[in-house]
Amino acid sequence: ITSLKDQLIQAQHAQTPAIQKRYNDVMERWQKLLNDSEGRKQRLLRLQDKYRQIEDLYLTFAKKASAFNSWFENAEEDLTDTVRCNSVEEIKYLRENHDQFKASLSAAQADFNQLAALDKQIQGFQVGTNPYTWFTMEALEDTWKNLQRIIKERDVELSREQQRQEENDQLRKQFAQAANAFHTWLTETRAAMMEGSGTLEDQLEATKQKAAEVRSQKGQLKKIEDLGAAMEERLILDNRYTEHSTVGLAQQWDQLDQLGMRMQHNLEQQIQARNRSGVSEDALREFSMMFKHFDKDKSGKLDHQEFKSCLRALGYDLPVVEEGQVDPEFQAILDMVDPNRDGHVSLQEYMAFMISRETENVQSSSDVEQAFRALTSGDKPYITAQELYANLTKEQADYCIARMRPYIDKSGRPVPDSYDFVDFTQSMFIN
């Protein structure tokens, strides 16, 4: 167009002014078009930069919002987990972790503030919804407020659980103190019962007193049982302060009560055996002391091996057999003392056996009369003190003289220094 315009003007075209004006109008419009095009280009470039910035803000917000929400969900799961501890140490550990979590909230607060700043930038562009996430700042603000509420609830729950565990621990200590003291008393009382001394009558009286003391302690056992019930009600399943349980202590108390009754009965049997059969108190004391020596655990019972060792210590000639082999002689003894083979021989069973062995050769009053007749010179119905001391031990002779009546002949006259062994024998067997 410029070239044609120049040619026409050089040719001095008649309409040169009009051509020049027309050309100038076209060039002006062309320049305006170029300027408008450049202006639009610059505006589009600026808009492109703007949307690129918005895109970056959208992506950054979406990533941070997703990470923040994941952190919140994990925190919410931990904070709403049921608090159930079994010791003071466990609740202290939970509280320490909770305090550490609260201390770390400053980092979460910084992340939340960054999200708020990003959202403010995005809102400044007056654009629509973020296409890369469904999280909005309003939703995140609700999440943050919810977190603060959960933290406060967790504080209250942990505080309540700590109080509960401290009360539980106090209850454990109360139970342990009572249980340990009661067990010590049980052990000492059992040992005192088993270590009786003095005459049989003294031992019987001491045993009766101990038995009464055992029954008087039933109230203390009830206190321990009440404490145990309180622990069960609070679901306390362990107690590091004691190894004893309510059931175990109740069983031990019952065993001690039964032991007291058995020992009373046994001592009464020993006194009866001494008075009626003539078994010496020294012999009975030796039997009892030997039993207690082998009753290492003070249970009032001997197992079969302890019983066998006890018999050997008392002079029984029991053969030594190989392991796994049967000793017929010992088995015959067990048939008498442990016929049901419960594996143990009680003090009562043991003493009954020993007394029976001491008197097993005496089957009837006539046997005893014949034995006394054999000690006299001639076939006399009485025996003298000299004959008794000459043929019996001093203790046995003293026993007989203390219990035999002076002999009175058929005319009703007493015979000096003579004793009626027939009457003594008959009265002993009748009793």
C-alpha positions in Angstrom: 0.0 0.0 0.0 2.9 2.4 0.8 4.6 1.6 -2.5 1.4 2.2 -4.5 0.8 5.4 -2.7 4.3 6.6 -3.5 3.9 5.7 -7.2 0.6 7.6 -7.4 2.0 10.7 -5.7 5.2 10.7 -8.0 2.9 10.5 -11.0 1.1 13.6 -9.7 -2.2 11.8 -9.6 -5.1 14.2 -9.7 -6.4 12.9 -6.4 -3.0 13.0 -4.6 -4.4 14.8 -1.5 -7.2 12.3 -1.2 -4.8 9.4 -1.7 -2.4 10.8 0.9 -5.2 11.3 3.4 -6.6 7.9 2.7 -3.1 6.4 3.2 -2.6 8.3 6.4 -6.0 7.0 7.8 -5.0 3.4 6.9 -1.6 3.7 8.5 -3.1 5.2 11.6 -5.6 2.4 11.9 -2.9 -0.1 11.2 -0.7 1.3 13.9 -3.6 1.4 16.3 -4.3 -2.3 15.5 -0.6 -3.1 16.2 -0.8 -1.2 19.5 -4.1 -2.8 20.4 -2.6 -6.2 19.6 0.5 -5.6 21.7 -1.6 -4.3 24.5 -3.9 -7.4 24.4 -0.8 -9.6 24.3 0.6 -7.9 27.4 -2.7 -8.1 29.2 -2.9 -11.9 28.3 0.6 -12.4 29.5 -0.1 -10.6 32.8 -3.3 -12.7 33.2 -1.3 -15.8 32.5 1.2 -14.9 35.2 -1.7 -14.2 37.5 -3.4 -17.6 36.9 0.0 -19.4 37.1 0.4 -17.8 40.5 -3.1 -18.8 41.5 -2.4 -22.3 40.3 0.7 -22.5 42.4 -1.3 -21.2 45.4 -4.0 -23.7 44.8 -1.5 -26.6 44.7 0.4 -25.4 47.7 -2.8 -25.0 49.7 -4.0 -28.4 48.6 -0.8 -30.1 49.6 -0.6 -28.4 53.0 -4.3 -28.9 53.7 -4.0 -32.6 53.0 -0.9 -32.9 55.2 -2.6 -30.9 58.0 -5.8 -33.0 57.8 -3.8 -36.3 58.0 -1.9 -35.0 61.0 -5.2 -34.0 62.6 -6.8 -37.4 61.9 -3.9 -39.2 63.6 -3.9 -36.8 66.5 -7.7 -37.2 66.8 -7.4 -41.0 66.9 -4.8 -40.8 69.6 -6.6 -38.2 71.6 -10.0 -40.1 71.5 -8.4 -43.5 72.3 -10.0 -44.9 75.5 -7.8 -44.2 78.5 -7.5 -47.5 80.5 -4.4 -48.0 82.6 -3.3 -50.6 85.1 -0.8 -48.6 87.1 0.3 -45.2 88.1 3.4 -45.6 85.8 1.2 -46.2 82.8 -1.0 -43.1 83.3 2.2 -41.0 84.0 3.6 -42.2 80.7 0.4 -41.2 78.9 0.4 -37.8 80.5 4.0 -37.2 79.5 3.2 -38.1 75.9 0.2 -35.8 76.0 2.3 -33.0 77.3 4.8 -33.6 74.6 2.0 -33.5 72.0 0.7 -30.2 73.3 4.3 -28.8 73.2 4.4 -29.8 69.5 1.3 -27.8 68.7 3.3 -24.7 68.0 4.5 -26.4 64.7 0.9 -27.3 63.9 -0.2 -23.7 64.7 2.5 -22.5 62.2 1.1 -24.8 59.5 -2.4 -23.6 60.2 -1.3 -20.0 60.0 0.4 -20.7 56.6 -2.8 -22.2 55.3 -4.7 -19.1 56.4 -2.2 -16.8 54.7 -2.4 -18.9 51.5 -6.2 -18.8 51.6 -6.1 -15.0 52.0 -3.9 -14.7 49.0 -6.2 -16.9 46.9 -9.2 -14.9 48.0 -7.4 -11.7 47.0 -7.6 -12.9 43.4 -11.4 -13.3 43.7 -11.4 -16.7 42.0 -13.6 -19.8 42.4 -13.2 -23.0 44.4 -9.8 -24.8 44.6 -10.0 -27.6 42.0 -7.2 -29.6 43.7 -8.8 -30.2 47.1 -12.2 -30.3 48.8 -10.7 -28.8 52.0 -11.7 -25.2 52.6 -10.3 -22.8 55.1 -13.7 -22.8 56.9 -13.5 -26.6 57.3 -9.9 -26.4 58.5 -10.8 -23.8 61.0 -13.6 -26.1 62.4 -11.0 -28.9 62.5 -8.6 -26.7 64.5 -11.3 -25.7 66.9 -12.4 -29.3 67.3 -8.8 -30.2 68.1 -8.6 -27.7 70.9 -11.9 -29.1 72.4 -10.5 -32.7 72.1 -7.3 -31.7 73.9 -9.2 -30.2 76.8 -11.4 -33.3 77.1 -8.2 -35.4 77.0 -6.7 -33.3 79.8 -9.8 -34.0 82.0 -9.9 -37.7 81.1 -6.2 -38.2 81.9 -6.5 -36.3 85.1 -9.5 -38.4 86.1 -7.6 -41.6 85.2 -4.5 -40.5 87.2 -6.7 -40.0 90.3 -8.3 -43.4 89.8 -4.9 -45.1 89.5 -3.5 -43.3 92.6 -6.6 -44.5 94.5 -6.0 -48.0 93.1 -2.4 -47.9 94.1 -3.4 -46.9 97.6 -5.8 -49.8 97.7 -3.1 -52.1 96.6 -0.8 -50.9 99.4 -3.6 -51.3 102.0 -4.3 -54.8 100.8 -0.6 -55.7 100.7 0.1 -54.3 104.2 -2.8 -56.3 105.7 -2.0 -59.5 103.6 1.7 -59.5 104.3 1.2 -58.9 108.1 -1.5 -61.7 108.1 0.8 -64.1 106.3 3.6 -63.3 108.7 1.3 -64.0 111.6 0.1 -67.3 109.9 3.7 -68.4 109.5 4.8 -67.5 113.1 1.6 -69.1 114.6 2.1 -72.3 112.6 5.8 -72.5 113.8 4.7 -71.8 117.4 2.1 -74.6 117.2 4.6 -77.1 115.8 7.3 -76.2 118.3 5.4 -77.1 121.4 7.4 -77.7 124.6 6.6 -78.8 128.2 4.3 -81.5 129.4 1.6 -82.9 127.2 -0.9 -80.9 129.3 1.1 -77.7 128.8 1.2 -78.3 125.1 -2.5 -79.0 125.0 -3.3 -75.8 126.8 -0.9 -73.8 124.6 -2.4 -75.3 121.5 -6.0 -74.5 122.7 -4.9 -70.9 123.2 -3.3 -70.7 119.7 -6.4 -72.3 118.2 -8.5 -69.6 119.9 -6.2 -66.9 118.6 -6.5 -68.4 115.1 -10.3 -68.2 115.3 -10.1 -64.6 116.6 -8.1 -63.6 113.5 -11.1 -64.5 111.3 -12.1 -60.8 111.5 -8.7 -59.7 110.1 -9.1 -62.2 107.3 -12.6 -60.7 106.6 -11.0 -57.2 106.4 -8.5 -58.6 103.8 -11.3 -60.2 101.9 -13.2 -56.9 101.8 -10.1 -55.2 100.5 -9.7 -57.9 97.9 -13.4 -57.5 96.9 -12.9 -53.8 96.5 -9.9 -54.4 94.3 -11.9 -56.8 92.1 -14.7 -54.2 91.8 -12.2 -51.7 90.5 -10.8 -54.3 88.2 -7.4 -54.4 89.9 -5.9 -57.6 88.6 -2.3 -57.3 89.9 -0.5 -56.2 93.0 3.2 -55.6 92.9 3.4 -55.0 96.7 2.5 -58.5 97.7 2.5 -62.1 96.4 -0.5 -63.1 98.5 -4.1 -63.4 97.4 -7.3 -63.5 99.3 -8.0 -67.1 98.3 -4.5 -68.2 99.3 -4.6 -66.5 102.7 -8.1 -67.9 103.4 -6.8 -71.4 102.5 -3.8 -71.0 104.8 -6.0 -69.7 107.6 -8.4 -72.7 107.2 -5.4 -75.1 107.2 -4.0 -73.5 110.3 -7.4 -73.8 112.0 -7.7 -77.4 111.0 -4.1 -78.0 112.2 -5.0 -76.6 115.6 -7.9 -78.9 115.9 -5.9 -81.9 114.8 -3.1 -81.1 117.2 -5.6 -80.7 120.1 -7.0 -84.1 119.2 -3.6 -85.6 118.9 -2.4 -84.3 122.2 -5.6 -85.6 123.9 -4.9 -88.9 122.3 -1.3 -88.8 123.6 -2.4 -88.0 127.1 -5.0 -90.8 126.9 -2.4 -93.2 125.6 0.0 -92.2 128.3 -2.6 -92.6 131.0 -4.1 -95.8 129.8 -1.5 -97.7 127.9 1.6 -96.8 129.8 3.4 -95.3 126.9 5.9 -92.9 128.5 5.7 -89.2 128.0 9.3 -89.2 127.0 8.5 -91.7 124.2 5.6 -89.6 123.1 7.7 -86.4 123.2 10.4 -88.2 121.1 7.8 -89.3 118.5 6.5 -85.7 118.3 9.9 -84.1 118.2 11.0 -86.5 115.4 7.9 -85.7 113.4 8.5 -81.9 113.7 12.1 -82.4 112.7 11.2 -83.9 109.4 8.2 -81.6 108.9 10.4 -78.9 107.3 7.6 -76.8 105.9 5.6 -76.8 109.2 2.6 -78.1 107.3 1.6 -80.7 110.0 2.1 -83.5 107.4 5.0 -85.7 106.1 5.2 -87.0 102.6 6.1 -90.6 102.2 9.8 -90.1 101.9 9.9 -87.8 105.0 7.9 -90.4 106.9 10.3 -93.1 105.9 13.3 -91.0 107.0 11.5 -90.3 110.3 10.9 -94.1 111.0 14.6 -94.8 110.3 15.6 -92.1 112.7 13.4 -93.8 115.3 15.2 -97.0 114.8 13.1 -98.8 112.2 15.2 -101.1 110.1 13.8 -100.3 106.7 15.8 -101.6 103.7 17.2 -99.3 101.1 15.7 -100.1 97.7 16.6 -99.0 94.2 14.6 -96.1 92.7 11.4 -97.4 91.3 11.4 -100.6 93.4 8.7 -101.3 96.0 9.6 -101.8 99.7 7.0 -104.3 100.9 7.7 -103.6 104.6 7.2 -99.8 104.1 4.1 -100.4 101.9 2.6 -102.4 104.8 3.1 -99.5 107.1 1.6 -97.1 104.6 -1.4 -99.4 104.4 -2.0 -98.5 108.1 -1.2 -94.8 108.1 -2.2 -93.8 104.6 -4.6 -96.4 103.2 -6.1 -94.0 100.7 -2.6 -93.0 99.4 -3.1 -89.3 99.5 0.6 -89.0 99.6 0.9 -87.6 103.2 0.9 -88.8 106.8 -0.6 -86.3 109.3 0.7 -85.9 112.8 -2.5 -87.6 114.2 -2.0 -90.6 111.9 1.7 -90.8 112.7 1.1 -90.6 116.5 -1.6 -93.2 116.4 0.7 -95.5 114.5 3.6 -95.0 116.9 1.4 -95.5 120.0 -0.1 -98.7 118.4 3.5 -100.0 117.8 4.4 -99.3 121.4 1.5 -101.3 122.7 1.0 -103.7 119.8 2.2 -106.7 121.9 -0.5 -106.1 124.5 -3.7 -107.6 123.0 -5.9 -108.2 126.2 -6.0 -107.7 129.9 -5.0 -111.3 130.4 -1.8 -110.7 128.5 -0.9 -107.8 130.8 -1.8 -109.9 133.9 0.5 -112.7 132.7 3.3 -110.2 132.1 2.9 -108.9 135.7 2.8 -112.5 137.1 6.0 -113.2 135.3 7.6 -110.4 137.2 6.5 -111.7 140.7 8.2 -114.5 142.7 5.7 -117.3 142.8 2.1 -117.2 141.6 1.0 -114.2 143.6 -2.0 -111.9 142.8 0.0 -108.9 143.6 3.4 -107.4 142.9 5.8 -105.5 145.2 7.5 -102.2 144.5 10.9 -103.9 144.6 9.8 -106.3 141.9 8.5 -103.4 139.7 11.7 -101.4 140.0 13.8 -104.5 139.5 12.2 -105.4 136.2 10.9 -102.1 134.7 12.4 -98.7 134.1 12.0 -96.2 136.9 9.5 -94.2 134.9 7.4 -97.3 134.1 7.6 -98.5 137.8 6.6 -95.0 139.0 3.6 -95.0 136.6 2.4 -98.4 137.9 2.8 -97.6 141.6 1.0 -94.2 141.1 -2.0 -96.0 139.6 -2.1 -99.4 141.3 -4.2 -99.9 144.5 -2.6 -101.5 147.5 -3.3 -105.2 147.5 -6.0 -106.4 150.0 -6.2 -110.2 150.7 -9.4 -112.2 150.9 -9.7 -111.5 154.7 -9.7 -107.7 153.9 -6.2 -107.1 155.3 -3.7 -105.1 153.2 -0.5 -106.8 152.3 2.5 -104.4 153.0 4.4 -103.1 150.0 2.2 -104.9 147.6 0.1 -103.7 144.6 -3.0 -105.2 142.9 -1.9 -105.6 139.3 -5.1 -107.5 138.4 -7.4 -104.7 139.4 -5.1 -102.2 137.7 -5.1 -104.2 134.4 -8.8 -104.7 134.3 -9.5 -101.0 135.0 -7.1 -100.0 132.4 -8.7 -102.1 129.7 -12.2 -101.1 130.8 -11.3 -97.5 130.4 
